[in-house]
Amino acid sequence: MTIRIFVSAVLTASVFLSSQIQADAYSEYRENPSADTAFAYIHQVASHPRCGNCHGAVENGLHRPTVGDRRKIHPMNISFIHNLVLRAEGDGFVQIPDTAQPVNCRSCHHNSNGASPGMPPGAANDLMPGFVWHMPPVSMLLPADISPAMLCEKWLDPASNSFLAVRGGRDDMKTFEKEFVHHASDDPLVRWSWNPGPGRTPAPGTHADFVAAMKLWIRNGAACPDPS
């Protein structure tokens, strides 16, 4: 019993410390908005479980989604094999049929959150028709320990920042701004991070603050933090 109480206290303290670090980054951005504080806040959002769980983790060679604030591997042996694959078509997105894999993300994740804790989350909107619950590819992993510099370099690399659109990068900042601001503003899965349903900790700050920080960082040159 004593060991159980001690472990519970340690875990609680760890979660509290993590939330305090995130709150500090968000507060600093709010108090002193600059390109540097904006990216620090953006990094806190991107490395939060609400973003990282969908981007997944690699376990035993398989790209898998994770769940919960501690980013545990998704139950039911779910992996990229079950991913719902989309393609851009006109002004929206459509699912690429996969008759060999009848179980995919949409089997459980619908257009809105479940009503009770533990029920599958869901997200969709009219801003990006057809863009429903799915996993990004393994090239877009967001590990919990990803550094600000690593995140920045990943986003500015066109080979790593999308698989559904040309999002530009360091050599095409005009497209990068257009696509990343659109992604931050309209993507239903990004917006979901601040409305994750009962029993889930939302991403730090607000969606509006995140979009504003993204614009501020990019419009000031999208500089990457010092790796050291």
SEKE-569570 format. One record per atom (N, C-alpha, C, O): x, y, z; residue in three letters. Coordinates in steps of 0.02 Angstrom, whole numbers, padded with zeros to 5 digits, always signed. Layout:
residues N
XYZALA...
end
This chain:
residues 228
+00042-00060+00000MET+00000+00000+00000MET+00044+00063+00000MET+00030+00111-00036MET+00098+00062+00042THR+00142+00121+00045THR+00175+00134-00022THR+00180+00191-00044THR+00198+00080-00055ILE+00231+00087-00121ILE+00182+00116-00171ILE+00200+00160-00210ILE+00120+00091-00170ARG+00069+00115-00217ARG+00056+00189-00208ARG+00049+00226-00257ARG+00051+00211-00145ILE+00039+00282-00130ILE+00098+00324-00154ILE+00089+00378-00181ILE+00160+00298-00143PHE+00220+00335-00163PHE+00221+00343-00239PHE+00234+00398-00264PHE+00209+00289-00276VAL+00209+00292-00349VAL+00156+00340-00374VAL+00168+00379-00420VAL+00097+00338-00343SER+00043+00383-00363SER+00063+00456-00352SER+00048+00498-00394SER+00097+00469-00296ALA+00119+00538-00281ALA+00171+00561-00331ALA+00170+00619-00352ALA+00217+00517-00350VAL+00269+00534-00399VAL+00238+00551-00466VAL+00255+00600-00498VAL+00191+00509-00488LEU+00157+00520-00552LEU+00118+00585-00551LEU+00119+00623-00600LEU+00084+00599-00496THR+00046+00661-00490THR+00092+00722-00493THR+00077+00771-00527THR+00149+00717-00459ALA+00198+00772-00459ALA+00226+00782-00529ALA+00238+00839-00550ALA+00238+00727-00566SER+00265+00731-00634SER+00216+00766-00680SER+00236+00809-00719SER+00152+00747-00676VAL+00101+00778-00718VAL+00095+00852-00700VAL+00087+00894-00744VAL+00098+00868-00634PHE+00092+00938-00613PHE+00151+00979-00640PHE+00141+01034-00664PHE+00212+00951-00635LEU+00271+00987-00659LEU+00266+01000-00733LEU+00281+01055-00757LEU+00244+00948-00771SER+00237+00956-00844SER+00187+01011-00860SER+00199+01052-00905SER+00131+01012-00824SER+00080+01063-00837SER+00105+01132-00820SER+00088+01181-00853SER+00148+01137-00766GLN+00176+01201-00747GLN+00223+01228-00801GLN+00223+01287-00817GLN+00265+01183-00830ILE+00311+01203-00882ILE+00272+01229-00942ILE+00290+01280-00971ILE+00218+01193-00961GLN+00177+01215-01017GLN+00144+01282-01002GLN+00142+01326-01045GLN+00119+01289-00941ALA+00086+01351-00922ALA+00135+01409-00925ALA+00117+01464-00945ALA+00198+01397-00904ASP+00248+01449-00905ASP+00263+01472-00976ASP+00268+01532-00989ASP+00269+01425-01023ALA+00283+01443-01093ALA+00224+01483-01121ALA+00235+01533-01156ALA+00164+01462-01106TYR+00105+01497-01130TYR+00101+01567-01099TYR+00087+01616-01134TYR+00113+01571-01033SER+00109+01635-00999SER+00162+01684-01025SER+00148+01743-01033SER+00222+01658-01038GLU+00275+01701-01063GLU+00257+01729-01132GLU+00269+01787-01147GLU+00227+01686-01174TYR+00206+01710-01240TYR+00152+01763-01233TYR+00153+01814-01267TYR+00104+01752-01188ARG+00050+01800-01179ARG+00076+01867-01152ARG+00053+01920-01171ARG+00124+01862-01106GLU+00151+01923-01075GLU+00201+01960-01120GLU+00207+02021-01117GLU+00236+01922-01162ASN+00288+01952-01204ASN+00288+01919-01273ASN+00333+01881-01288ASN+00237+01933-01314PRO+00233+01900-01379PRO+00290+01920-01426PRO+00297+01979-01442PRO+00329+01872-01446SER+00384+01882-01493SER+00391+01818-01534SER+00359+01768-01518SER+00432+01820-01584ALA+00442+01759-01624ALA+00470+01703-01581ALA+00451+01645-01590ALA+00515+01719-01534ASP+00545+01668-01491ASP+00495+01638-01442ASP+00490+01577-01436ASP+00457+01681-01408THR+00409+01654-01360THR+00352+01620-01396THR+00323+01572-01370THR+00336+01644-01456ALA+00283+01611-01496ALA+00304+01539-01512ALA+00264+01493-01505ALA+00366+01530-01535PHE+00386+01462-01553PHE+00392+01418-01491PHE+00378+01358-01494PHE+00414+01446-01434ALA+00417+01406-01373ALA+00348+01381-01355ALA+00340+01323-01334ALA+00297+01423-01362TYR+00228+01402-01349TYR+00205+01350-01401TYR+00174+01300-01383TYR+00221+01362-01464ILE+00203+01315-01517ILE+00233+01246-01502ILE+00200+01195-01511ILE+00296+01246-01481HIS+00329+01183-01465HIS+00294+01146-01408HIS+00287+01085-01409HIS+00271+01184-01357GLN+00235+01152-01302GLN+00171+01120-01326GLN+00152+01066-01302GLN+00137+01152-01373VAL+00076+01122-01400VAL+00093+01060-01441VAL+00062+01008-01432VAL+00142+01065-01486ALA+00158+01010-01531ALA+00183+00949-01493ALA+00173+00892-01516ALA+00216+00959-01436SER+00242+00902-01398SER+00193+00878-01344SER+00209+00832-01306SER+00134+00909-01342HIS+00083+00888-01294HIS+00051+00822-01318HIS+00048+00810-01378HIS+00027+00781-01272PRO-00004+00718-01292PRO-00063+00725-01341PRO-00074+00680-01381PRO-00100+00781-01338ARG-00156+00788-01385ARG-00132+00791-01457ARG-00169+00771-01502ARG-00072+00814-01469CYS-00043+00812-01536CYS-00004+00747-01546CYS-00012+00713-01596CYS+00039+00731-01498GLY+00084+00674-01505GLY+00049+00607-01512GLY+00076+00563-01545GLY-00010+00598-01481ASN-00042+00533-01483ASN-00062+00513-01554ASN-00052+00456-01574ASN-00088+00560-01593CYS-00107+00544-01662CYS-00045+00533-01705CYS-00044+00490-01748CYS+00007+00573-01693HIS+00068+00566-01733HIS+00104+00501-01715HIS+00143+00476-01756HIS+00091+00474-01656GLY+00111+00407-01639GLY+00182+00397-01617GLY+00219+00444-01605GLY+00200+00333-01611ALA+00266+00312-01590ALA+00284+00248-01627ALA+00240+00215-01655ALA+00347+00231-01629VAL+00369+00169-01661VAL+00384+00118-01606VAL+00425+00130-01562VAL+00351+00060-01610GLU+00361+00006-01563GLU+00372-00058-01602GLU+00329-00079-01642GLU+00428-00090-01590ASN+00445-00152-01625ASN+00438-00145-01701ASN+00415-00191-01735ASN+00460-00088-01726GLY+00460-00077-01798GLY+00394-00056-01828GLY+00389-00046-01888GLY+00342-00050-01786LEU+00276-00030-01811LEU+00259+00041-01788LEU+00269+00058-01730LEU+00232+00081-01833HIS+00209+00148-01816HIS+00139+00141-01786HIS+00093+00119-01819HIS+00133+00161-01723ARG+00070+00152-01687ARG+00046+00218-01657ARG+00087+00259-01635ARG-00020+00230-01655PRO-00045+00287-01617PRO-00038+00272-01543PRO-00033+00214-01522PRO-00038+00325-01502THR-00036+00317-01430THR-00098+00350-01400THR-00134+00386-01434THR-00110+00338-01336VAL-00170+00364-01303VAL-00152+00389-01234VAL-00103+00367-01204VAL-00193+00435-01208GLY-00186+00458-01140GLY-00130+00509-01130GLY-00089+00519-01175GLY-00129+00540-01071ASP-00079+00591-01057ASP-00009+00561-01049ASP+00040+00597-01055ASP-00004+00496-01038ARG+00062+00463-01033ARG+00081+00430-01098ARG+00132+00395-01102ARG+00041+00440-01150ARG+00056+00417-01218ARG+00070+00342-01219ARG+00122+00320-01244ARG+00024+00303-01193LYS+00029+00230-01197LYS+00011+00207-01267LYS-00029+00239-01301LYS+00039+00151-01288ILE+00024+00124-01354ILE-00051+00108-01358ILE-00080+00080-01311ILE-00081+00127-01414HIS-00153+00116-01425HIS-00171+00043-01414HIS-00137-00001-01440HIS-00224+00030-01376PRO-00245-00040-01366PRO-00271-00071-01431PRO-00277-00038-01482PRO-00287-00135-01427MET-00317-00173-01483MET-00268-00184-01540MET-00288-00197-01597MET-00202-00177-01526ASN-00151-00190-01576ASN-00158-00147-01638ASN-00144-00169-01694ASN-00180-00084-01629ILE-00190-00038-01685ILE-00122-00011-01708ILE-00080+00006-01666ILE-00111-00008-01773SER-00050+00020-01800SER-00065+00055-01867SER-00123+00061-01886SER-00013+00077-01901PHE-00022+00110-01966PHE-00058+00066-02016PHE-00086+00090-02065PHE-00057+00001-02003ILE-00091-00046-02048ILE-00166-00030-02050ILE-00199-00042-02101ILE-00193-00004-01995HIS-00264+00012-01990HIS-00279+00085-02007HIS-00336+00107-02000HIS-00229+00121-02030ASN-00239+00192-02042ASN-00289+00204-02099ASN-00293+00166-02147ASN-00327+00258-02091LEU-00371+00280-02144LEU-00330+00328-02187LEU-00307+00380-02163LEU-00321+00311-02250VAL-00279+00351-02294VAL-00322+00397-02336VAL-00371+00376-02367VAL-00304+00461-02337LEU-00342+00512-02373LEU-00303+00537-02434LEU-00242+00529-02438LEU-00339+00567-02480ARG-00307+00604-02534ARG-00347+00667-02546ARG-00408+00668-02537ARG-00312+00720-02567ALA-00345+00783-02583ALA-00383+00775-02648ALA-00357+00747-02697ALA-00444+00801-02650GLU-00485+00797-02710GLU-00529+00859-02713GLU-00576+00865-02673GLU-00516+00903-02759GLY-00553+00966-02763GLY-00542+01007-02700GLY-00485+01020-02682GLY-00596+01028-02668ASP-00591+01069-02608ASP-00594+01028-02544ASP-00599+01056-02489ASP-00592+00963-02551GLY-00597+00921-02491GLY-00551+00861-02495GLY-00504+00859-02535GLY-00566+00812-02453PHE-00525+00751-02450PHE-00571+00691-02454PHE-00628+00692-02430PHE-00546+00637-02484VAL-00584+00575-02488VAL-00540+00518-02463VAL-00479+00521-02467VAL-00573+00466-02439GLN-00536+00408-02416GLN-00516+00365-02475GLN-00556+00353-02521GLN-00454+00342-02475ILE-00432+00294-02525ILE-00457+00225-02504ILE-00438+00201-02451ILE-00499+00194-02544PRO-00528+00129-02524PRO-00474+00077-02512PRO-00424+00074-02547PRO-00485+00036-02461ASP-00439-00019-02445ASP-00480-00079-02425ASP-00493-00090-02366ASP-00502-00117-02474THR-00547-00173-02461THR-00513-00229-02422THR-00546-00271-02393THR-00445-00229-02421ALA-00409-00281-02385ALA-00406-00267-02310ALA-00388-00310-02270ALA-00424-00206-02290GLN-00420-00187-02219GLN-00486-00155-02198GLN-00492-00094-02198GLN-00535-00196-02178PRO-00601-00168-02161PRO-00602-00127-02097PRO-00647-00087-02088PRO-00553-00137-02052VAL-00550-00098-01990VAL-00500-00041-01999VAL-00442-00053-02015VAL-00524+00020-01988ASN-00479+00077-01991ASN-00499+00128-01939ASN-00543+00115-01898ASN-00468+00187-01940CYS-00480+00237-01888CYS-00554+00255-01882CYS-00580+00266-01827CYS-00589+00258-01938ARG-00659+00279-01938ARG-00705+00225-01910ARG-00764+00239-01898ARG-00679+00166-01898SER-00721+00115-01867SER-00742+00136-01797SER-00796+00117-01773SER-00700+00175-01764CYS-00714+00198-01696CYS-00716+00274-01689CYS-00754+00300-01649CYS-00676+00309-01728HIS-00669+00382-01721HIS-00714+00417-01772HIS-00699+00418-01832HIS-00768+00446-01747HIS-00817+00476-01792HIS-00809+00552-01794HIS-00754+00578-01786HIS-00863+00589-01806ASN-00859+00661-01818ASN-00858+00703-01754ASN-00849+00764-01757ASN-00869+00672-01697SER-00869+00709-01634SER-00847+00663-01577SER-00844+00602-01585SER-00832+00693-01520ASN-00809+00655-01462ASN-00864+00612-01433ASN-00923+00628-01437ASN-00844+00555-01404GLY-00891+00517-01364GLY-00913+00557-01304GLY-00878+00602-01281GLY-00971+00540-01277ALA-01001+00580-01224ALA-00971+00566-01155ALA-00980+00607-01110ALA-00936+00510-01146SER-00910+00492-01080SER-00835+00481-01083SER-00808+00465-01136SER-00800+00489-01025PRO-00728+00476-01023PRO-00713+00405-01047PRO-00749+00358-01031PRO-00660+00398-01086GLY-00641+00332-01111GLY-00671+00315-01178GLY-00647+00268-01211GLY-00723+00351-01200MET-00751+00337-01265MET-00707+00368-01320MET-00674+00418-01307MET-00706+00339-01380PRO-00662+00364-01433PRO-00677+00437-01450PRO-00735+00457-01457PRO-00624+00477-01458PRO-00633+00546-01481PRO-00647+00548-01556PRO-00636+00499-01591PRO-00671+00605-01579GLY-00683+00614-01651GLY-00682+00687-01668GLY-00691+00730-01625GLY-00671+00701-01732ALA-00669+00771-01755ALA-00679+00775-01830ALA-00652+00735-01868ALA-00717+00825-01850ALA-00727+00841-01921ALA-00757+00911-01924ALA-00788+00932-01875ALA-00748+00946-01980ASN-00781+01011-01987ASN-00791+01027-02061ASN-00767+00991-02105ASN-00826+01082-02074ASP-00840+01103-02142ASP-00783+01144-02172ASP-00784+01160-02232ASP-00733+01162-02131LEU-00677+01200-02157LEU-00632+01157-02202LEU-00602+01182-02249LEU-00628+01093-02185MET-00589+01045-02225MET-00632+00983-02235MET-00622+00933-02200MET-00679+00985-02282PRO-00725+00929-02292PRO-00689+00863-02305PRO-00642+00860-02346PRO-00710+00812-02271GLY-00682+00746-02281GLY-00618+00732-02242GLY-00593+00676-02243GLY-00592+00784-02208PHE-00530+00775-02170PHE-00549+00748-02101PHE-00564+00786-02055PHE-00548+00683-02095VAL-00573+00650-02034VAL-00515+00615-01999VAL-00458+00618-02021VAL-00531+00582-01944TRP-00481+00552-01900TRP-00437+00503-01937TRP-00461+00456-01969TRP-00370+00514-01933HIS-00322+00470-01965HIS-00253+00485-01935HIS-00244+00534-01899HIS-00205+00443-01951MET-00137+00452-01927MET-00094+00486-01980MET-00100+00469-02039MET-00052+00534-01961PRO+00000+00557-02006PRO+00051+00501-02018PRO+00052+00453-01980PRO+00092+00507-02069PRO+00143+00455-02081PRO+00199+00458-02030PRO+00204+00506-01991PRO+00240+00406-02029VAL+00293+00400-01980VAL+00343+00457-01987VAL+00377+00475-01938VAL+00349+00487-02045SER+00396+00543-02055SER+00375+00604-02014SER+00415+00650-02004SER+00312+00605-01990MET+00286+00662-01952MET+00281+00647-01877MET+00241+00679-01842MET+00319+00599-01853LEU+00320+00584-01781LEU+00335+00646-01740LEU+00375+00689-01760LEU+00301+00652-01683LEU+00314+00706-01635LEU+00329+00674-01567LEU+00286+00672-01524LEU+00390+00650-01558PRO+00407+00619-01493PRO+00398+00667-01435PRO+00404+00728-01444PRO+00383+00640-01376ALA+00372+00683-01318ALA+00434+00724-01302ALA+00428+00779-01274ALA+00493+00698-01318ASP+00555+00733-01302ASP+00584+00772-01361ASP+00642+00791-01360ASP+00544+00783-01413ILE+00570+00819-01471ILE+00590+00890-01449ILE+00551+00925-01416ILE+00649+00911-01468SER+00674+00976-01447SER+00643+01030-01492SER+00621+01015-01547SER+00642+01092-01469PRO+00618+01146-01512PRO+00655+01150-01578PRO+00625+01161-01630PRO+00722+01142-01576ALA+00761+01146-01637ALA+00743+01089-01685ALA+00737+01101-01746ALA+00734+01029-01659MET+00716+00972-01701MET+00647+00981-01732MET+00637+00965-01790MET+00600+01006-01693LEU+00533+01018-01718LEU+00535+01070-01775LEU+00504+01060-01827LEU+00572+01123-01765CYS+00577+01176-01814CYS+00606+01149-01879CYS+00580+01163-01933CYS+00660+01111-01875GLU+00692+01083-01935GLU+00645+01035-01971GLU+00643+01033-02032GLU+00608+00996-01933LYS+00561+00949-01963LYS+00507+00986-02002LYS+00490+00967-02058LYS+00480+01039-01972TRP+00427+01077-02005TRP+00451+01114-02067TRP+00413+01122-02115TRP+00514+01135-02067LEU+00540+01172-02124LEU+00566+01126-02179LEU+00590+01150-02231LEU+00561+01061-02169ASP+00582+01011-02219ASP+00520+00984-02254ASP+00479+00950-02223ASP+00511+00999-02319PRO+00450+00976-02355PRO+00441+00900-02354PRO+00385+00876-02361PRO+00495+00863-02347ALA+00490+00790-02345ALA+00459+00765-02280ALA+00438+00707-02276ALA+00457+00808-02229SER+00433+00786-02164SER+00371+00823-02139SER+00343+00803-02088SER+00349+00875-02174ASN+00295+00916-02145ASN+00226+00903-02174ASN+00179+00936-02153ASN+00219+00856-02221SER+00153+00840-02247SER+00157+00778-02291SER+00210+00759-02315SER+00098+00748-02301PHE+00094+00695-02352PHE+00031+00704-02394PHE+00016+00663-02438PHE-00006+00757-02381LEU-00068+00770-02417LEU-00065+00834-02458LEU-00109+00846-02499LEU-00015+00876-02446ALA-00012+00941-02480ALA+00061+00963-02485ALA+00104+00939-02448ALA+00075+01007-02532VAL+00141+01038-02537VAL+00140+01097-02488VAL+00107+01147-02500VAL+00178+01091-02434ARG+00176+01142-02382ARG+00235+01189-02383ARG+00243+01230-02338ARG+00278+01183-02433GLY+00335+01228-02435GLY+00384+01212-02380GLY+00384+01157-02352GLY+00426+01260-02365GLY+00478+01251-02314GLY+00527+01309-02317GLY+00510+01364-02338GLY+00588+01295-02295ARG+00638+01348-02292ARG+00650+01381-02360ARG+00665+01440-02363ARG+00643+01343-02415ASP+00655+01370-02482ASP+00591+01397-02515ASP+00594+01422-02571ASP+00535+01392-02481ASP+00472+01418-02509ASP+00429+01442-02451ASP+00379+01410-02433ASP+00448+01498-02422MET+00414+01523-02363MET+00343+01548-02377MET+00300+01547-02333MET+00331+01570-02438LYS+00263+01592-02456LYS+00213+01535-02449LYS+00160+01543-02419LYS+00231+01477-02478THR+00187+01418-02472THR+00185+01393-02400THR+00133+01373-02376THR+00243+01395-02367PHE+00246+01372-02298PHE+00198+01411-02254PHE+00160+01381-02215PHE+00199+01477-02260GLU+00153+01518-02220GLU+00080+01502-02237GLU+00039+01491-02192GLU+00064+01500-02300LYS-00005+01487-02321LYS-00030+01420-02294LYS-00084+01416-02266LYS+00010+01368-02302GLU-00012+01301-02284GLU-00010+01289-02209GLU-00055+01257-02182GLU+00041+01314-02175PHE+00045+01301-02103PHE-00007+01341-02064PHE-00035+01316-02015PHE-00020+01402-02086VAL-00072+01441-02053VAL-00140+01409-02065VAL-00182+01406-02021VAL-00151+01385-02127HIS-00213+01350-02143HIS-00219+01287-02099HIS-00272+01273-02072HIS-00165+01249-02094HIS-00165+01188-02054HIS-00182+01204-01981HIS-00223+01171-01950HIS-00149+01255-01953ALA-00161+01274-01883ALA-00231+01301-01873ALA-00262+01288-01821ALA-00257+01338-01921SER-00321+01371-01914SER-00381+01325-01925SER-00429+01327-01887SER-00377+01282-01976ASP-00437+01248-02001ASP-00438+01172-01990ASP-00492+01143-01988ASP-00381+01141-01983ASP-00379+01068-01976ASP-00421+01047-01915ASP-00407+01068-01860ASP-00472+01005-01926PRO-00514+00985-01869PRO-00477+00946-01816PRO-00496+00949-01757PRO-00425+00910-01835LEU-00387+00872-01785LEU-00343+00918-01743LEU-00332+00905-01684LEU-00318+00971-01772VAL-00281+01021-01734VAL-00329+01057-01686VAL-00314+01064-01626VAL-00385+01080-01712ARG-00434+01116-01670ARG-00459+01072-01613ARG-00474+01096-01559ARG-00463+01007-01626TRP-00487+00959-01575TRP-00443+00960-01513TRP-00467+00946-01458TRP-00379+00977-01521SER-00332+00974-01464SER-00354+01017-01405SER-00335+01004-01349SER-00395+01068-01418TRP-00421+01111-01364TRP-00493+01093-01346TRP-00524+01125-01304TRP-00519+01042-01378ASN-00587+01018-01362ASN-00586+00941-01367ASN-00622+00912-01408ASN-00545+00909-01324PRO-00532+00837-01334PRO-00584+00790-01303PRO-00577+00729-01308PRO-00635+00818-01273GLY-00687+00776-01243GLY-00673+00761-01170GLY-00619+00775-01145GLY-00722+00731-01136PRO-00717+00720-01064PRO-00659+00673-01047PRO-00648+00623-01080PRO-00624+00691-00993GLY-00570+00649-00967GLY-00502+00660-00999GLY-00455+00624-00982GLY-00497+00709-01044ARG-00432+00721-01078ARG-00409+00793-01064ARG-00449+00839-01065ARG-00344+00801-01051THR-00316+00866-01040THR-00308+00903-01106THR-00275+00877-01151THR-00337+00962-01113PRO-00329+00999-01176PRO-00258+01025-01185PRO-00220+01029-01136PRO-00240+01041-01246ALA-00175+01072-01259ALA-00169+01138-01223ALA-00220+01169-01208ALA-00109+01161-01209PRO-00100+01224-01172PRO-00129+01284-01210PRO-00129+01285-01271PRO-00153+01333-01173GLY-00178+01395-01202GLY-00244+01385-01237GLY-00287+01348-01214GLY-00253+01420-01294THR-00314+01415-01333THR-00296+01406-01406THR-00240+01420-01428THR-00344+01382-01444HIS-00332+01374-01516HIS-00316+01441-01549HIS-00272+01446-01591HIS-00352+01494-01529ALA-00340+01561-01558ALA-00269+01584-01543ALA-00236+01612-01586ALA-00245+01571-01482ASP-00176+01589-01465ASP-00126+01550-01506ASP-00075+01578-01528ASP-00139+01487-01517PHE-00094+01445-01557PHE-00089+01471-01628PHE-00034+01476-01656PHE-00145+01488-01659VAL-00145+01514-01727VAL-00107+01580-01729VAL-00066+01591-01774VAL-00120+01624-01681ALA-00085+01688-01679ALA-00010+01679-01670ALA+00030+01714-01701ALA+00011+01631-01628ALA+00082+01618-01618ALA+00113+01591-01682ALA+00170+01609-01699ALA+00077+01547-01717MET+00103+01520-01780MET+00115+01576-01830MET+00167+01578-01863MET+00067+01622-01837LYS+00074+01678-01883LYS+00133+01722-01863LYS+00172+01743-01906LYS+00139+01737-01799LEU+00192+01780-01775LEU+00261+01750-01789LEU+00306+01785-01813LEU+00269+01686-01775TRP+00333+01652-01787TRP+00351+01652-01861TRP+00407+01670-01879TRP+00304+01633-01904ILE+00318+01628-01975ILE+00331+01696-02006ILE+00378+01705-02045ILE+00290+01745-01988ARG+00296+01812-02019ARG+00357+01850-01995ARG+00374+01903-02022ARG+00391+01822-01945ASN+00455+01851-01924ASN+00514+01808-01946ASN+00569+01812-01918ASN+00503+01768-01998GLY+00557+01730-02029GLY+00562+01657-02012GLY+00604+01623-02040GLY+00519+01631-01966ALA+00519+01560-01948ALA+00589+01536-01928ALA+00612+01483-01950ALA+00623+01575-01888ALA+00691+01557-01866ALA+00687+01498-01817ALA+00641+01493-01777ALA+00737+01453-01822CYS+00740+01396-01777CYS+00780+01414-01714CYS+00828+01451-01718CYS+00760+01386-01657PRO+00798+01398-01596PRO+00868+01368-01601PRO+00881+01323-01641PRO+00913+01392-01560ASP+00981+01366-01556ASP+00978+01294-01529ASP+00949+01283-01476ASP+01007+01245-01565PRO+01004+01175-01541PRO+01034+01165-01472PRO+01015+01119-01437PRO+01081+01209-01453SER+01114+01201-01388SER+01071+01228-01332SER+01090+01226-01274SER
end
